[in-house]
Amino acid sequence: MDAIKILDKKEDLNWDYDEEADVLYISTGQPVPAVGLDVGDGVIVRYRQDTREFVGLTVIGVRQRCLTALSKEG
């Protein structure tokens, strides 16, 4: 399997948070068709299949992750 090109281009990152679902969506540039690769622990990397270029990231359970991290620091 070829490596996925992570942030090869320095485009603006866009993000959207779905509060009801507690999911953070991060993407680069304009939306494009992409393949999702579940890398575990509620994180999905999205990339263009033809160029293997990174186009986005989905993080499930962001609120809970933050609360857990903050409680460990306190």
HTML snippet that shows the backbone in 3Dmol.js (N, CA, C, O; Angstrom):
<script src="https://3Dmol.org/build/3Dmol-min.js"></script>
<div id="view" style="width:600px;height:400px;position:relative"></div>
<script>
const pdb = `
ATOM      1  N   MET A   1       0.842  -1.181   0.000  1.00  0.00           N
ATOM      2  CA  MET A   1       0.000   0.000   0.000  1.00  0.00           C
ATOM      3  C   MET A   1       0.883   1.239   0.000  1.00  0.00           C
ATOM      4  O   MET A   1       1.796   1.362   0.817  1.00  0.00           O
ATOM      5  N   ASP A   2       0.607   2.155  -0.919  1.00  0.00           N
ATOM      6  CA  ASP A   2       1.354   3.413  -0.982  1.00  0.00           C
ATOM      7  C   ASP A   2       0.993   4.301   0.197  1.00  0.00           C
ATOM      8  O   ASP A   2      -0.112   4.222   0.735  1.00  0.00           O
ATOM      9  N   ALA A   3       1.927   5.138   0.590  1.00  0.00           N
ATOM     10  CA  ALA A   3       1.692   6.072   1.688  1.00  0.00           C
ATOM     11  C   ALA A   3       0.686   7.135   1.272  1.00  0.00           C
ATOM     12  O   ALA A   3       0.603   7.501   0.100  1.00  0.00           O
ATOM     13  N   ILE A   4      -0.071   7.622   2.237  1.00  0.00           N
ATOM     14  CA  ILE A   4      -0.996   8.727   2.001  1.00  0.00           C
ATOM     15  C   ILE A   4      -0.221  10.020   2.190  1.00  0.00           C
ATOM     16  O   ILE A   4       0.510  10.173   3.169  1.00  0.00           O
ATOM     17  N   LYS A   5      -0.378  10.950   1.259  1.00  0.00           N
ATOM     18  CA  LYS A   5       0.333  12.229   1.319  1.00  0.00           C
ATOM     19  C   LYS A   5      -0.398  13.146   2.298  1.00  0.00           C
ATOM     20  O   LYS A   5      -1.499  13.618   2.015  1.00  0.00           O
ATOM     21  N   ILE A   6       0.211  13.389   3.425  1.00  0.00           N
ATOM     22  CA  ILE A   6      -0.407  14.213   4.461  1.00  0.00           C
ATOM     23  C   ILE A   6      -0.006  15.668   4.278  1.00  0.00           C
ATOM     24  O   ILE A   6       1.175  16.009   4.342  1.00  0.00           O
ATOM     25  N   LEU A   7      -0.988  16.514   4.053  1.00  0.00           N
ATOM     26  CA  LEU A   7      -0.800  17.956   3.928  1.00  0.00           C
ATOM     27  C   LEU A   7       0.358  18.321   3.009  1.00  0.00           C
ATOM     28  O   LEU A   7       1.209  19.141   3.356  1.00  0.00           O
ATOM     29  N   ASP A   8       0.379  17.706   1.840  1.00  0.00           N
ATOM     30  CA  ASP A   8       1.393  18.004   0.828  1.00  0.00           C
ATOM     31  C   ASP A   8       1.294  19.463   0.381  1.00  0.00           C
ATOM     32  O   ASP A   8       2.305  20.115   0.122  1.00  0.00           O
ATOM     33  N   LYS A   9       0.062  19.962   0.297  1.00  0.00           N
ATOM     34  CA  LYS A   9      -0.179  21.357  -0.075  1.00  0.00           C
ATOM     35  C   LYS A   9      -0.617  22.110   1.174  1.00  0.00           C
ATOM     36  O   LYS A   9      -1.357  21.576   1.999  1.00  0.00           O
ATOM     37  N   LYS A  10      -0.173  23.313   1.308  1.00  0.00           N
ATOM     38  CA  LYS A  10      -0.502  24.113   2.485  1.00  0.00           C
ATOM     39  C   LYS A  10      -1.802  24.897   2.257  1.00  0.00           C
ATOM     40  O   LYS A  10      -1.805  26.127   2.219  1.00  0.00           O
ATOM     41  N   GLU A  11      -2.893  24.158   2.110  1.00  0.00           N
ATOM     42  CA  GLU A  11      -4.195  24.791   1.912  1.00  0.00           C
ATOM     43  C   GLU A  11      -4.808  25.130   3.263  1.00  0.00           C
ATOM     44  O   GLU A  11      -4.392  24.621   4.303  1.00  0.00           O
ATOM     45  N   ASP A  12      -5.803  26.001   3.217  1.00  0.00           N
ATOM     46  CA  ASP A  12      -6.540  26.315   4.430  1.00  0.00           C
ATOM     47  C   ASP A  12      -7.271  25.078   4.919  1.00  0.00           C
ATOM     48  O   ASP A  12      -7.820  24.308   4.131  1.00  0.00           O
ATOM     49  N   LEU A  13      -7.268  24.903   6.217  1.00  0.00           N
ATOM     50  CA  LEU A  13      -8.043  23.823   6.807  1.00  0.00           C
ATOM     51  C   LEU A  13      -9.417  24.360   7.160  1.00  0.00           C
ATOM     52  O   LEU A  13      -9.545  25.456   7.706  1.00  0.00           O
ATOM     53  N   ASN A  14     -10.431  23.591   6.851  1.00  0.00           N
ATOM     54  CA  ASN A  14     -11.805  23.925   7.210  1.00  0.00           C
ATOM     55  C   ASN A  14     -12.269  22.909   8.239  1.00  0.00           C
ATOM     56  O   ASN A  14     -11.849  21.752   8.217  1.00  0.00           O
ATOM     57  N   TRP A  15     -13.133  23.346   9.134  1.00  0.00           N
ATOM     58  CA  TRP A  15     -13.642  22.403  10.110  1.00  0.00           C
ATOM     59  C   TRP A  15     -15.107  22.672  10.399  1.00  0.00           C
ATOM     60  O   TRP A  15     -15.608  23.781  10.212  1.00  0.00           O
ATOM     61  N   ASP A  16     -15.773  21.631  10.856  1.00  0.00           N
ATOM     62  CA  ASP A  16     -17.173  21.717  11.243  1.00  0.00           C
ATOM     63  C   ASP A  16     -17.367  20.748  12.403  1.00  0.00           C
ATOM     64  O   ASP A  16     -16.895  19.612  12.366  1.00  0.00           O
ATOM     65  N   TYR A  17     -18.066  21.211  13.427  1.00  0.00           N
ATOM     66  CA  TYR A  17     -18.319  20.364  14.583  1.00  0.00           C
ATOM     67  C   TYR A  17     -19.807  20.097  14.681  1.00  0.00           C
ATOM     68  O   TYR A  17     -20.604  21.034  14.723  1.00  0.00           O
ATOM     69  N   ASP A  18     -20.189  18.833  14.718  1.00  0.00           N
ATOM     70  CA  ASP A  18     -21.579  18.423  14.904  1.00  0.00           C
ATOM     71  C   ASP A  18     -21.760  18.154  16.393  1.00  0.00           C
ATOM     72  O   ASP A  18     -21.386  17.097  16.902  1.00  0.00           O
ATOM     73  N   GLU A  19     -22.342  19.134  17.078  1.00  0.00           N
ATOM     74  CA  GLU A  19     -22.464  19.044  18.534  1.00  0.00           C
ATOM     75  C   GLU A  19     -23.346  17.874  18.962  1.00  0.00           C
ATOM     76  O   GLU A  19     -23.037  17.178  19.929  1.00  0.00           O
ATOM     77  N   GLU A  20     -24.431  17.665  18.247  1.00  0.00           N
ATOM     78  CA  GLU A  20     -25.360  16.586  18.605  1.00  0.00           C
ATOM     79  C   GLU A  20     -24.687  15.212  18.505  1.00  0.00           C
ATOM     80  O   GLU A  20     -24.875  14.362  19.376  1.00  0.00           O
ATOM     81  N   ALA A  21     -23.913  14.998  17.454  1.00  0.00           N
ATOM     82  CA  ALA A  21     -23.236  13.713  17.250  1.00  0.00           C
ATOM     83  C   ALA A  21     -21.861  13.674  17.914  1.00  0.00           C
ATOM     84  O   ALA A  21     -21.260  12.605  18.017  1.00  0.00           O
ATOM     85  N   ASP A  22     -21.353  14.829  18.368  1.00  0.00           N
ATOM     86  CA  ASP A  22     -20.015  14.959  18.948  1.00  0.00           C
ATOM     87  C   ASP A  22     -18.943  14.455  17.979  1.00  0.00           C
ATOM     88  O   ASP A  22     -18.116  13.604  18.308  1.00  0.00           O
ATOM     89  N   VAL A  23     -18.997  15.021  16.766  1.00  0.00           N
ATOM     90  CA  VAL A  23     -18.056  14.634  15.713  1.00  0.00           C
ATOM     91  C   VAL A  23     -17.429  15.895  15.121  1.00  0.00           C
ATOM     92  O   VAL A  23     -18.130  16.854  14.797  1.00  0.00           O
ATOM     93  N   LEU A  24     -16.102  15.885  14.984  1.00  0.00           N
ATOM     94  CA  LEU A  24     -15.363  16.982  14.371  1.00  0.00           C
ATOM     95  C   LEU A  24     -14.914  16.551  12.981  1.00  0.00           C
ATOM     96  O   LEU A  24     -14.291  15.503  12.810  1.00  0.00           O
ATOM     97  N   TYR A  25     -15.246  17.384  11.985  1.00  0.00           N
ATOM     98  CA  TYR A  25     -14.850  17.128  10.604  1.00  0.00           C
ATOM     99  C   TYR A  25     -13.821  18.182  10.207  1.00  0.00           C
ATOM    100  O   TYR A  25     -14.085  19.378  10.331  1.00  0.00           O
ATOM    101  N   ILE A  26     -12.669  17.761   9.737  1.00  0.00           N
ATOM    102  CA  ILE A  26     -11.621  18.669   9.277  1.00  0.00           C
ATOM    103  C   ILE A  26     -11.339  18.328   7.822  1.00  0.00           C
ATOM    104  O   ILE A  26     -11.204  17.157   7.468  1.00  0.00           O
ATOM    105  N   SER A  27     -11.249  19.364   6.967  1.00  0.00           N
ATOM    106  CA  SER A  27     -10.979  19.101   5.552  1.00  0.00           C
ATOM    107  C   SER A  27     -10.052  20.166   4.990  1.00  0.00           C
ATOM    108  O   SER A  27      -9.907  21.253   5.550  1.00  0.00           O
ATOM    109  N   THR A  28      -9.427  19.826   3.867  1.00  0.00           N
ATOM    110  CA  THR A  28      -8.558  20.763   3.163  1.00  0.00           C
ATOM    111  C   THR A  28      -9.210  21.127   1.844  1.00  0.00           C
ATOM    112  O   THR A  28      -9.706  20.254   1.131  1.00  0.00           O
ATOM    113  N   GLY A  29      -9.213  22.397   1.517  1.00  0.00           N
ATOM    114  CA  GLY A  29      -9.741  22.831   0.225  1.00  0.00           C
ATOM    115  C   GLY A  29     -11.215  22.520   0.040  1.00  0.00           C
ATOM    116  O   GLY A  29     -11.958  22.351   1.007  1.00  0.00           O
ATOM    117  N   GLN A  30     -11.623  22.448  -1.211  1.00  0.00           N
ATOM    118  CA  GLN A  30     -13.011  22.171  -1.568  1.00  0.00           C
ATOM    119  C   GLN A  30     -13.314  20.682  -1.392  1.00  0.00           C
ATOM    120  O   GLN A  30     -12.422  19.846  -1.534  1.00  0.00           O
ATOM    121  N   PRO A  31     -14.579  20.349  -1.079  1.00  0.00           N
ATOM    122  CA  PRO A  31     -14.943  18.934  -0.938  1.00  0.00           C
ATOM    123  C   PRO A  31     -14.690  18.156  -2.231  1.00  0.00           C
ATOM    124  O   PRO A  31     -14.980  18.641  -3.325  1.00  0.00           O
ATOM    125  N   VAL A  32     -14.155  16.968  -2.094  1.00  0.00           N
ATOM    126  CA  VAL A  32     -13.901  16.071  -3.227  1.00  0.00           C
ATOM    127  C   VAL A  32     -14.291  14.653  -2.809  1.00  0.00           C
ATOM    128  O   VAL A  32     -14.312  14.342  -1.618  1.00  0.00           O
ATOM    129  N   PRO A  33     -14.599  13.798  -3.775  1.00  0.00           N
ATOM    130  CA  PRO A  33     -14.867  12.396  -3.432  1.00  0.00           C
ATOM    131  C   PRO A  33     -13.639  11.800  -2.744  1.00  0.00           C
ATOM    132  O   PRO A  33     -12.508  12.025  -3.176  1.00  0.00           O
ATOM    133  N   ALA A  34     -13.865  11.046  -1.683  1.00  0.00           N
ATOM    134  CA  ALA A  34     -12.740  10.522  -0.913  1.00  0.00           C
ATOM    135  C   ALA A  34     -13.061   9.152  -0.336  1.00  0.00           C
ATOM    136  O   ALA A  34     -14.219   8.745  -0.236  1.00  0.00           O
ATOM    137  N   VAL A  35     -12.004   8.464   0.036  1.00  0.00           N
ATOM    138  CA  VAL A  35     -12.095   7.174   0.708  1.00  0.00           C
ATOM    139  C   VAL A  35     -11.786   7.408   2.177  1.00  0.00           C
ATOM    140  O   VAL A  35     -10.874   8.165   2.511  1.00  0.00           O
ATOM    141  N   GLY A  36     -12.543   6.761   3.057  1.00  0.00           N
ATOM    142  CA  GLY A  36     -12.279   6.866   4.480  1.00  0.00           C
ATOM    143  C   GLY A  36     -11.499   5.664   4.977  1.00  0.00           C
ATOM    144  O   GLY A  36     -11.827   4.523   4.652  1.00  0.00           O
ATOM    145  N   LEU A  37     -10.468   5.921   5.764  1.00  0.00           N
ATOM    146  CA  LEU A  37      -9.653   4.859   6.347  1.00  0.00           C
ATOM    147  C   LEU A  37      -9.749   4.975   7.865  1.00  0.00           C
ATOM    148  O   LEU A  37      -9.255   5.938   8.452  1.00  0.00           O
ATOM    149  N   ASP A  38     -10.380   3.997   8.492  1.00  0.00           N
ATOM    150  CA  ASP A  38     -10.527   3.988   9.943  1.00  0.00           C
ATOM    151  C   ASP A  38      -9.185   3.599  10.554  1.00  0.00           C
ATOM    152  O   ASP A  38      -8.737   2.459  10.423  1.00  0.00           O
ATOM    153  N   VAL A  39      -8.549   4.561  11.222  1.00  0.00           N
ATOM    154  CA  VAL A  39      -7.244   4.298  11.825  1.00  0.00           C
ATOM    155  C   VAL A  39      -7.365   3.927  13.301  1.00  0.00           C
ATOM    156  O   VAL A  39      -6.363   3.800  14.005  1.00  0.00           O
ATOM    157  N   GLY A  40      -8.587   3.757  13.753  1.00  0.00           N
ATOM    158  CA  GLY A  40      -8.831   3.320  15.118  1.00  0.00           C
ATOM    159  C   GLY A  40      -9.111   4.451  16.078  1.00  0.00           C
ATOM    160  O   GLY A  40      -8.832   5.617  15.799  1.00  0.00           O
ATOM    161  N   ASP A  41      -9.669   4.082  17.214  1.00  0.00           N
ATOM    162  CA  ASP A  41      -9.946   5.021  18.302  1.00  0.00           C
ATOM    163  C   ASP A  41     -10.823   6.187  17.856  1.00  0.00           C
ATOM    164  O   ASP A  41     -10.654   7.307  18.339  1.00  0.00           O
ATOM    165  N   GLY A  42     -11.764   5.934  16.933  1.00  0.00           N
ATOM    166  CA  GLY A  42     -12.702   6.960  16.515  1.00  0.00           C
ATOM    167  C   GLY A  42     -12.146   8.001  15.562  1.00  0.00           C
ATOM    168  O   GLY A  42     -12.704   9.092  15.444  1.00  0.00           O
ATOM    169  N   VAL A  43     -11.057   7.680  14.881  1.00  0.00           N
ATOM    170  CA  VAL A  43     -10.446   8.620  13.939  1.00  0.00           C
ATOM    171  C   VAL A  43     -10.490   8.009  12.535  1.00  0.00           C
ATOM    172  O   VAL A  43     -10.078   6.868  12.324  1.00  0.00           O
ATOM    173  N   ILE A  44     -10.994   8.788  11.589  1.00  0.00           N
ATOM    174  CA  ILE A  44     -11.079   8.356  10.196  1.00  0.00           C
ATOM    175  C   ILE A  44     -10.325   9.355   9.335  1.00  0.00           C
ATOM    176  O   ILE A  44     -10.623  10.549   9.354  1.00  0.00           O
ATOM    177  N   VAL A  45      -9.355   8.869   8.583  1.00  0.00           N
ATOM    178  CA  VAL A  45      -8.584   9.696   7.653  1.00  0.00           C
ATOM    179  C   VAL A  45      -9.258   9.592   6.295  1.00  0.00           C
ATOM    180  O   VAL A  45      -9.565   8.492   5.836  1.00  0.00           O
ATOM    181  N   ARG A  46      -9.492  10.735   5.647  1.00  0.00           N
ATOM    182  CA  ARG A  46     -10.099  10.731   4.314  1.00  0.00           C
ATOM    183  C   ARG A  46      -9.042  11.157   3.303  1.00  0.00           C
ATOM    184  O   ARG A  46      -8.298  12.112   3.526  1.00  0.00           O
ATOM    185  N   TYR A  47      -8.989  10.430   2.182  1.00  0.00           N
ATOM    186  CA  TYR A  47      -8.000  10.738   1.149  1.00  0.00           C
ATOM    187  C   TYR A  47      -8.565  10.433  -0.226  1.00  0.00           C
ATOM    188  O   TYR A  47      -9.470   9.613  -0.382  1.00  0.00           O
ATOM    189  N   ARG A  48      -8.005  11.118  -1.228  1.00  0.00           N
ATOM    190  CA  ARG A  48      -8.392  10.864  -2.621  1.00  0.00           C
ATOM    191  C   ARG A  48      -7.756   9.553  -3.048  1.00  0.00           C
ATOM    192  O   ARG A  48      -6.551   9.356  -2.893  1.00  0.00           O
ATOM    193  N   GLN A  49      -8.564   8.668  -3.581  1.00  0.00           N
ATOM    194  CA  GLN A  49      -8.044   7.361  -3.961  1.00  0.00           C
ATOM    195  C   GLN A  49      -7.079   7.451  -5.142  1.00  0.00           C
ATOM    196  O   GLN A  49      -6.104   6.701  -5.202  1.00  0.00           O
ATOM    197  N   ASP A  50      -7.342   8.367  -6.086  1.00  0.00           N
ATOM    198  CA  ASP A  50      -6.496   8.448  -7.282  1.00  0.00           C
ATOM    199  C   ASP A  50      -5.104   9.007  -6.994  1.00  0.00           C
ATOM    200  O   ASP A  50      -4.121   8.538  -7.566  1.00  0.00           O
ATOM    201  N   THR A  51      -5.011  10.005  -6.113  1.00  0.00           N
ATOM    202  CA  THR A  51      -3.717  10.640  -5.826  1.00  0.00           C
ATOM    203  C   THR A  51      -3.150  10.263  -4.456  1.00  0.00           C
ATOM    204  O   THR A  51      -1.997  10.567  -4.151  1.00  0.00           O
ATOM    205  N   ARG A  52      -3.964   9.602  -3.638  1.00  0.00           N
ATOM    206  CA  ARG A  52      -3.608   9.243  -2.258  1.00  0.00           C
ATOM    207  C   ARG A  52      -3.296  10.488  -1.427  1.00  0.00           C
ATOM    208  O   ARG A  52      -2.521  10.434  -0.471  1.00  0.00           O
ATOM    209  N   GLU A  53      -3.904  11.594  -1.803  1.00  0.00           N
ATOM    210  CA  GLU A  53      -3.700  12.864  -1.110  1.00  0.00           C
ATOM    211  C   GLU A  53      -4.707  13.013   0.033  1.00  0.00           C
ATOM    212  O   GLU A  53      -5.903  12.784  -0.150  1.00  0.00           O
ATOM    213  N   PHE A  54      -4.216  13.396   1.200  1.00  0.00           N
ATOM    214  CA  PHE A  54      -5.052  13.645   2.373  1.00  0.00           C
ATOM    215  C   PHE A  54      -6.029  14.775   2.072  1.00  0.00           C
ATOM    216  O   PHE A  54      -5.628  15.832   1.587  1.00  0.00           O
ATOM    217  N   VAL A  55      -7.320  14.552   2.361  1.00  0.00           N
ATOM    218  CA  VAL A  55      -8.305  15.612   2.157  1.00  0.00           C
ATOM    219  C   VAL A  55      -9.132  15.883   3.406  1.00  0.00           C
ATOM    220  O   VAL A  55      -9.895  16.848   3.439  1.00  0.00           O
ATOM    221  N   GLY A  56      -8.996  15.053   4.428  1.00  0.00           N
ATOM    222  CA  GLY A  56      -9.773  15.328   5.615  1.00  0.00           C
ATOM    223  C   GLY A  56      -9.575  14.319   6.728  1.00  0.00           C
ATOM    224  O   GLY A  56      -8.906  13.296   6.581  1.00  0.00           O
ATOM    225  N   LEU A  57     -10.189  14.662   7.846  1.00  0.00           N
ATOM    226  CA  LEU A  57     -10.080  13.857   9.051  1.00  0.00           C
ATOM    227  C   LEU A  57     -11.407  13.961   9.784  1.00  0.00           C
ATOM    228  O   LEU A  57     -11.983  15.044   9.879  1.00  0.00           O
ATOM    229  N   THR A  58     -11.886  12.858  10.294  1.00  0.00           N
ATOM    230  CA  THR A  58     -13.092  12.846  11.107  1.00  0.00           C
ATOM    231  C   THR A  58     -12.711  12.300  12.475  1.00  0.00           C
ATOM    232  O   THR A  58     -12.083  11.246  12.579  1.00  0.00           O
ATOM    233  N   VAL A  59     -13.096  13.023  13.523  1.00  0.00           N
ATOM    234  CA  VAL A  59     -12.790  12.585  14.886  1.00  0.00           C
ATOM    235  C   VAL A  59     -14.109  12.441  15.634  1.00  0.00           C
ATOM    236  O   VAL A  59     -14.842  13.412  15.821  1.00  0.00           O
ATOM    237  N   ILE A  60     -14.398  11.222  16.055  1.00  0.00           N
ATOM    238  CA  ILE A  60     -15.642  10.917  16.758  1.00  0.00           C
ATOM    239  C   ILE A  60     -15.396  11.008  18.259  1.00  0.00           C
ATOM    240  O   ILE A  60     -14.395  10.500  18.764  1.00  0.00           O
ATOM    241  N   GLY A  61     -16.318  11.660  18.969  1.00  0.00           N
ATOM    242  CA  GLY A  61     -16.214  11.760  20.419  1.00  0.00           C
ATOM    243  C   GLY A  61     -15.270  12.843  20.904  1.00  0.00           C
ATOM    244  O   GLY A  61     -14.585  12.661  21.911  1.00  0.00           O
ATOM    245  N   VAL A  62     -15.225  13.963  20.207  1.00  0.00           N
ATOM    246  CA  VAL A  62     -14.291  15.046  20.557  1.00  0.00           C
ATOM    247  C   VAL A  62     -14.559  15.600  21.958  1.00  0.00           C
ATOM    248  O   VAL A  62     -13.626  15.792  22.737  1.00  0.00           O
ATOM    249  N   ARG A  63     -15.806  15.851  22.274  1.00  0.00           N
ATOM    250  CA  ARG A  63     -16.137  16.421  23.588  1.00  0.00           C
ATOM    251  C   ARG A  63     -15.624  15.507  24.701  1.00  0.00           C
ATOM    252  O   ARG A  63     -14.970  15.968  25.636  1.00  0.00           O
ATOM    253  N   GLN A  64     -15.921  14.222  24.595  1.00  0.00           N
ATOM    254  CA  GLN A  64     -15.498  13.282  25.630  1.00  0.00           C
ATOM    255  C   GLN A  64     -13.981  13.185  25.712  1.00  0.00           C
ATOM    256  O   GLN A  64     -13.429  13.069  26.806  1.00  0.00           O
ATOM    257  N   ARG A  65     -13.304  13.231  24.574  1.00  0.00           N
ATOM    258  CA  ARG A  65     -11.836  13.193  24.570  1.00  0.00           C
ATOM    259  C   ARG A  65     -11.267  14.392  25.327  1.00  0.00           C
ATOM    260  O   ARG A  65     -10.337  14.251  26.122  1.00  0.00           O
ATOM    261  N   CYS A  66     -11.832  15.565  25.074  1.00  0.00           N
ATOM    262  CA  CYS A  66     -11.359  16.784  25.745  1.00  0.00           C
ATOM    263  C   CYS A  66     -11.616  16.715  27.246  1.00  0.00           C
ATOM    264  O   CYS A  66     -10.737  17.045  28.042  1.00  0.00           O
ATOM    265  N   LEU A  67     -12.815  16.288  27.634  1.00  0.00           N
ATOM    266  CA  LEU A  67     -13.135  16.184  29.057  1.00  0.00           C
ATOM    267  C   LEU A  67     -12.214  15.187  29.757  1.00  0.00           C
ATOM    268  O   LEU A  67     -11.760  15.436  30.874  1.00  0.00           O
ATOM    269  N   THR A  68     -11.943  14.071  29.108  1.00  0.00           N
ATOM    270  CA  THR A  68     -11.050  13.066  29.683  1.00  0.00           C
ATOM    271  C   THR A  68      -9.637  13.624  29.840  1.00  0.00           C
ATOM    272  O   THR A  68      -9.010  13.440  30.884  1.00  0.00           O
ATOM    273  N   ALA A  69      -9.136  14.298  28.818  1.00  0.00           N
ATOM    274  CA  ALA A  69      -7.787  14.872  28.873  1.00  0.00           C
ATOM    275  C   ALA A  69      -7.690  15.938  29.961  1.00  0.00           C
ATOM    276  O   ALA A  69      -6.704  15.988  30.696  1.00  0.00           O
ATOM    277  N   LEU A  70      -8.709  16.786  30.065  1.00  0.00           N
ATOM    278  CA  LEU A  70      -8.691  17.842  31.075  1.00  0.00           C
ATOM    279  C   LEU A  70      -8.771  17.271  32.487  1.00  0.00           C
ATOM    280  O   LEU A  70      -8.131  17.792  33.400  1.00  0.00           O
ATOM    281  N   SER A  71      -9.546  16.213  32.676  1.00  0.00           N
ATOM    282  CA  SER A  71      -9.664  15.620  34.013  1.00  0.00           C
ATOM    283  C   SER A  71      -8.352  14.961  34.446  1.00  0.00           C
ATOM    284  O   SER A  71      -8.062  14.892  35.640  1.00  0.00           O
ATOM    285  N   LYS A  72      -7.565  14.479  33.493  1.00  0.00           N
ATOM    286  CA  LYS A  72      -6.273  13.874  33.819  1.00  0.00           C
ATOM    287  C   LYS A  72      -5.255  14.931  34.222  1.00  0.00           C
ATOM    288  O   LYS A  72      -4.352  14.656  35.012  1.00  0.00           O
ATOM    289  N   GLU A  73      -5.397  16.149  33.678  1.00  0.00           N
ATOM    290  CA  GLU A  73      -4.470  17.237  34.008  1.00  0.00           C
ATOM    291  C   GLU A  73      -4.773  17.839  35.363  1.00  0.00           C
ATOM    292  O   GLU A  73      -3.869  18.317  36.049  1.00  0.00           O
ATOM    293  N   GLY A  74      -6.044  17.820  35.759  1.00  0.00           N
ATOM    294  CA  GLY A  74      -6.475  18.482  36.978  1.00  0.00           C
ATOM    295  C   GLY A  74      -6.203  17.675  38.177  1.00  0.00           C
ATOM    296  O   GLY A  74      -6.512  18.101  39.290  1.00  0.00           O
TER     297      GLY A  74
END
`;
const viewer = $3Dmol.createViewer("view");
viewer.addModel(pdb, "pdb");
viewer.setStyle({}, {cartoon: {color: "spectrum"}});
viewer.zoomTo();
viewer.render();
</script>
